[in-house]
Amino acid sequence: MSMTWICDTISESGFGHGSSLIICAGILTGYTDTLYKMLSQFSGNFVSWWPYIFAVLGIFTVVTMWAVLVTEGCRKIKLQYYAFKLASATRNGGSPVTEVEPYIPFNINPMGMQPVLTTTYLLAFPSIMAGIFGSPFWENLREILNPENSIGAEPWVYYSIYAFFVFLFNIFDIANLPKEIADYMTKMGARIPNIKPGKATIEYLTKIQASTRFWGGLLLSALATSSTLLDHYLRRINEGFAVGFTSVLIIVGSIIELRRSYQAYNVMPSLSKVLRRYGA
């Protein structure tokens, strides 16, 4: 109960998702044990292990860069202001909001690493139910969805299901975001060039959102599945420890989300002054 309250408090304060930050902190704590095991195992025998170490560091760098690209990638839709010019408004008012540009960013992965977390919990659900009830149905399902178990299904079945759900959760949209953006553009006195305001704008934004989330879902599912395969391979060749590349995705996503929230928190007072001045 107390942990739920802490997560809700962090989320309501506007500094990222509370649950993701708590999970991120737990993962970083676990990395200290992994680092200690690595140093203990490599001490005095670095020469024979250095190819493995540099390979892991190289893969770690590539996975991190890929995660940043998937999280920060977006498609920019240019805007035209016909009610007032934001640049002129900020200049005359002396507002420090100088980084606001006339475009709408459609992120290819707006939910960060939440699809990865949700998929991980979903595929772990049969194991949880089997531990609670001990039902043959849940036990059989747990064995089928265990890629490291020889009596289960083929590993490609698990990884295909994993990639599918990551892709599905990324393109799933609960809120009607295009309509909300179109309404906000009308209040701001903005329009998309060569697109009529109203229904045409909503349809155009819906197509853009579907396209960006589709490609973002493919990139994220490929990244998450590759990271899971790497984790499985490293656990097989070295049973003492595993780097946990899937955990790296969660850490990168949480840090980027925290950075976005901090930037939005700093710019919000100045932006509110501009909007109040022009009645938006």
C-alpha positions in Angstrom: 0.0 0.0 0.0 2.8 2.4 0.9 4.6 1.7 -2.4 1.5 2.4 -4.3 1.1 5.7 -2.6 4.7 6.6 -3.4 4.2 5.8 -7.0 1.0 7.8 -7.3 2.6 10.7 -5.5 5.5 10.8 -8.0 3.2 10.5 -11.0 0.9 13.3 -9.7 3.8 15.6 -9.1 4.6 15.5 -12.8 8.0 13.9 -12.7 7.5 10.9 -14.8 5.8 7.6 -14.1 6.2 6.7 -10.4 6.1 2.9 -11.0 8.8 3.1 -13.7 11.1 5.2 -11.5 10.7 2.8 -8.6 11.4 -0.2 -10.9 14.4 1.7 -12.4 15.8 2.2 -8.9 15.4 -1.5 -8.1 17.2 -2.4 -11.3 20.1 -0.1 -10.6 20.4 -1.6 -7.1 20.6 -5.1 -8.6 23.3 -3.9 -11.0 25.6 -3.3 -8.1 25.6 -7.1 -7.3 26.2 -7.9 -10.9 29.1 -5.5 -11.1 30.6 -7.0 -7.9 30.3 -10.6 -9.4 31.9 -9.4 -12.6 34.9 -7.8 -10.9 35.4 -10.8 -8.7 35.3 -13.2 -11.6 37.5 -11.2 -13.9 40.1 -10.2 -11.3 43.5 -11.9 -12.0 42.2 -13.3 -15.3 41.4 -10.2 -17.3 43.4 -11.3 -20.4 41.2 -14.3 -21.2 38.0 -12.3 -20.5 38.7 -9.0 -22.3 37.1 -10.1 -25.6 33.9 -10.9 -23.7 34.0 -7.6 -21.7 34.5 -5.4 -24.7 31.8 -7.3 -26.6 29.3 -6.7 -23.8 30.3 -3.0 -23.5 29.9 -2.7 -27.3 26.4 -4.3 -27.3 25.5 -2.2 -24.2 26.4 1.0 -26.1 24.4 -0.1 -29.2 21.4 -1.1 -27.2 21.5 2.2 -25.3 21.7 4.3 -28.5 18.9 2.3 -30.1 16.7 2.8 -27.0 17.3 6.6 -27.1 16.5 6.7 -30.8 13.3 4.7 -30.3 12.3 6.9 -27.3 13.2 10.3 -28.7 12.3 9.7 -32.4 9.4 11.8 -33.7 7.8 13.2 -36.8 7.3 16.9 -36.9 4.2 18.4 -38.4 4.6 22.1 -39.3 2.1 24.7 -38.1 0.9 28.1 -39.3 -0.5 30.6 -36.8 -3.2 32.8 -38.2 -4.4 34.4 -34.9 -1.1 35.5 -33.6 2.6 34.7 -34.0 4.1 32.9 -31.0 7.6 34.1 -31.8 6.5 37.7 -31.8 4.5 37.2 -28.6 7.4 35.7 -26.7 9.7 38.4 -28.0 7.5 41.3 -27.0 6.6 39.9 -23.7 10.2 39.1 -22.8 9.3 35.5 -22.1 12.2 33.0 -21.9 10.1 30.5 -23.9 12.5 30.6 -26.9 12.6 26.9 -27.7 9.0 26.6 -28.7 8.9 25.9 -32.5 5.8 25.9 -34.7 5.4 22.2 -35.1 3.6 19.2 -33.5 6.0 16.4 -32.6 4.4 12.9 -33.0 6.6 10.5 -31.1 7.1 7.1 -32.6 7.0 5.7 -29.1 5.0 8.0 -26.9 4.7 5.6 -24.0 8.4 5.0 -23.6 9.2 1.5 -22.3 5.8 0.9 -20.8 4.9 -1.6 -23.6 8.0 -3.7 -22.6 7.0 -3.6 -18.9 3.4 -4.5 -19.6 4.4 -7.4 -21.9 6.9 -8.7 -19.3 4.2 -8.7 -16.6 1.7 -10.3 -19.0 3.9 -13.2 -19.9 4.9 -13.7 -16.3 1.2 -13.9 -15.3 0.9 -17.7 -15.8 3.9 -18.3 -13.5 2.3 -16.1 -10.8 -1.1 -18.0 -11.2 0.7 -21.4 -11.1 2.4 -20.4 -7.9 -0.8 -19.3 -6.3 -3.3 -22.0 -7.4 -1.0 -24.8 -8.6 -3.5 -25.6 -11.3 -2.3 -27.9 -14.1 -3.6 -25.5 -16.7 -1.4 -22.6 -15.4 1.5 -24.9 -14.9 1.3 -26.2 -18.4 1.0 -22.7 -19.8 4.0 -21.6 -17.7 6.0 -24.4 -19.2 4.9 -23.5 -22.7 5.9 -19.9 -22.3 9.3 -20.7 -20.8 11.9 -20.4 -23.6 14.6 -21.9 -21.4 12.6 -25.1 -20.7 13.3 -28.0 -23.0 9.8 -29.5 -22.5 8.0 -26.3 -23.5 7.2 -24.9 -26.8 10.0 -23.8 -29.2 11.7 -20.6 -28.1 10.6 -18.8 -31.2 7.0 -19.1 -30.0 7.7 -17.2 -26.8 9.7 -14.5 -28.6 7.1 -14.1 -31.3 4.4 -13.6 -28.7 6.7 -11.2 -26.8 7.3 -9.1 -30.0 3.7 -9.1 -30.9 2.5 -7.7 -27.6 5.2 -5.1 -27.4 4.1 -3.9 -30.9 0.4 -4.1 -29.9 0.8 -2.1 -26.7 2.8 0.6 -28.5 0.1 1.3 -31.2 -2.8 1.1 -28.8 -4.3 4.5 -28.1 -6.8 4.9 -25.3 -7.4 8.7 -25.7 -8.5 10.3 -28.9 -5.3 12.3 -29.3 -5.8 13.6 -32.8 -9.1 15.3 -31.8 -7.6 16.8 -28.7 -4.7 18.2 -30.7 -7.1 19.6 -33.4 -9.2 21.3 -30.7 -6.1 22.8 -29.0 -4.8 24.1 -32.4 -8.2 25.9 -32.9 -7.9 27.6 -29.6 -4.3 28.5 -30.3 -5.2 29.9 -33.7 -3.0 27.4 -35.6 -3.5 25.2 -38.6 -1.5 22.6 -40.6 -0.5 24.0 -44.1 -2.7 22.8 -46.9 -5.0 21.0 -44.5 -8.5 22.5 -43.6 -9.3 22.9 -39.9 -11.8 20.6 -38.4 -12.5 17.1 -39.6 -9.8 17.1 -42.3 -7.2 18.0 -39.6 -8.4 15.2 -37.3 -8.2 12.7 -40.2 -4.7 13.9 -41.2 -3.4 13.7 -37.6 -5.0 10.2 -37.2 -3.1 8.9 -40.2 0.2 10.5 -39.0 -0.3 9.0 -35.5 -1.0 5.5 -37.0 2.0 5.7 -39.2 4.5 6.8 -36.5 3.2 4.4 -33.9 3.4 1.5 -36.4 7.0 2.1 -37.3 7.8 2.9 -33.7 6.2 -0.4 -32.6 8.2 -2.3 -35.1 11.5 -0.7 -33.9 10.6 -1.2 -30.2 9.5 -4.8 -30.6 12.7 -5.6 -32.5 14.8 -3.8 -29.9 13.0 -5.5 -26.9 13.1 -9.0 -28.5 16.8 -8.6 -29.4 17.6 -7.6 -25.9 15.7 -10.6 -24.5 17.6 -12.9 -26.8 20.9 -11.4 -25.8 20.0 -11.9 -22.1 19.1 -15.5 -22.7 22.3 -16.1 -24.6 24.5 -14.5 -22.0 22.9 -16.5 -19.2 23.6 -19.7 -21.1 27.3 -19.0 -21.7 27.8 -17.6 -18.2 25.6 -18.8 -15.4 27.2 -16.5 -12.8 25.6 -13.3 -14.0 23.7 -11.6 -16.8 23.9 -8.0 -17.9 20.2 -7.6 -18.4 19.8 -5.6 -21.6 16.1 -5.6 -21.2 16.5 -3.7 -17.9 18.7 -1.2 -19.8 15.7 -0.3 -21.9 13.6 0.4 -18.9 16.4 2.5 -17.3 16.9 4.6 -20.5 13.2 5.1 -20.9 12.7 6.2 -17.3 15.6 8.7 -17.4 14.4 10.2 -20.7 10.8 10.5 -19.3 12.2 12.2 -16.2 14.1 14.6 -18.3 11.0 15.5 -20.4 9.0 16.1 -17.2 11.7 18.3 -15.8 11.9 20.4 -19.0 8.1 20.7 -19.1 8.0 21.7 -15.5 10.5 24.5 -16.0 8.9 25.9 -19.2 5.3 25.7 -18.0 5.2 29.0 -16.0 6.5 31.1 -18.9 4.2 29.3 -21.4 1.2 29.9 -19.1 1.9 33.7 -19.1 2.0 33.8 -22.9 -1.3 31.8 -23.2 -3.0 34.0 -20.6 -1.9 37.2 -22.4 -3.4 36.1 -25.7 -6.5 34.4 -24.2 -5.6 30.9 -25.4 
